[in-house]
Amino acid sequence: MCGRFEQSETRRYYANALGVDTSEHSWEYGDHIAHYNIALGLCPWMITLNNGEIELIGMTWGYRTPQEAADKKKTWICARIEKAKTGRYFGTCFVKDE
């Protein structure tokens, strides 16, 4: 069950937790987004601010290198903190020190 999470509150709850005022915002498709077992490869909703406007986007949960994306391989999520920056897999996510 590694990497699973729940997203069981409303969109308004999560936006307010991030300090976004949603008092004058109405959500397309309603406010509730109850998902209790979001697993790798699923597409949960992400709340973002873009130029001061709330956006709700679906984003695949997980990571894959550009080559793996081209090869349509499965996504990954697990990385050990002590190897994430230097490992061959997740190392591509970090800016290299000069």
C-alpha positions in Angstrom: 0.0 0.0 0.0 3.0 2.3 -0.3 2.2 5.7 -1.7 -1.5 5.7 -1.3 -3.4 8.6 0.2 -6.9 9.8 0.8 -8.5 13.0 -0.5 -11.8 12.8 1.4 -12.7 16.4 2.1 -14.1 19.1 -0.1 -12.2 21.2 -2.6 -13.0 24.2 -0.4 -11.6 22.5 2.7 -8.2 21.9 0.9 -8.0 25.4 -0.6 -8.8 27.0 2.7 -6.1 24.8 4.4 -3.7 26.4 1.9 -4.8 29.9 2.8 -6.9 30.5 -0.3 -10.1 32.5 0.1 -12.8 30.6 -1.6 -15.8 32.6 -0.4 -16.7 33.8 -3.8 -15.7 30.7 -5.8 -18.0 28.1 -7.1 -16.5 24.8 -8.3 -17.4 23.4 -11.7 -18.8 19.8 -11.1 -19.5 20.6 -7.4 -17.3 20.8 -4.3 -17.0 17.2 -3.1 -14.0 15.1 -4.1 -14.2 12.1 -1.8 -11.5 9.5 -2.7 -10.3 7.2 0.1 -7.7 5.1 -1.7 -5.7 7.1 -4.3 -3.1 4.7 -5.6 -0.2 5.1 -8.0 -1.2 5.9 -11.5 -4.6 7.4 -10.6 -5.5 11.0 -11.3 -6.4 13.0 -8.1 -7.4 16.6 -8.2 -4.7 19.2 -7.5 -5.6 22.7 -6.4 -3.2 25.4 -7.7 -3.1 29.2 -7.8 -2.4 30.6 -11.3 -2.1 34.4 -11.4 -4.2 34.7 -8.3 -6.9 32.4 -9.7 -7.8 29.0 -8.2 -7.3 26.1 -10.7 -8.3 22.6 -10.2 -6.4 20.1 -12.3 -6.1 16.4 -12.5 -2.6 15.1 -12.3 -1.3 11.5 -12.4 0.1 10.4 -9.1 3.7 9.2 -9.6 6.9 10.0 -11.5 8.6 8.6 -14.5 11.7 9.8 -16.4 11.1 11.3 -19.8 12.4 8.1 -21.4 10.0 6.0 -19.4 7.1 8.3 -20.4 8.0 7.9 -24.0 8.2 4.1 -23.5 4.8 4.3 -21.6 6.2 2.5 -18.6 4.6 2.6 -15.1 5.1 5.5 -12.7 7.2 5.4 -9.5 6.8 7.2 -6.1 9.2 5.6 -3.6 12.6 7.2 -3.1 14.9 7.0 -0.1 15.9 10.4 1.0 19.6 9.5 1.3 19.7 8.4 -2.4 17.1 10.6 -4.1 19.4 13.3 -5.2 22.3 11.1 -6.3 20.5 8.0 -7.5 20.1 7.3 -11.2 16.4 7.3 -11.0 15.2 10.3 -9.0 18.5 12.2 -9.6 17.0 13.6 -12.8 14.6 15.6 -10.7 17.3 17.8 -9.2 19.4 20.6 -10.5 23.0 19.5 -10.6 25.5 21.4 -8.5 28.2 23.1 -10.6 
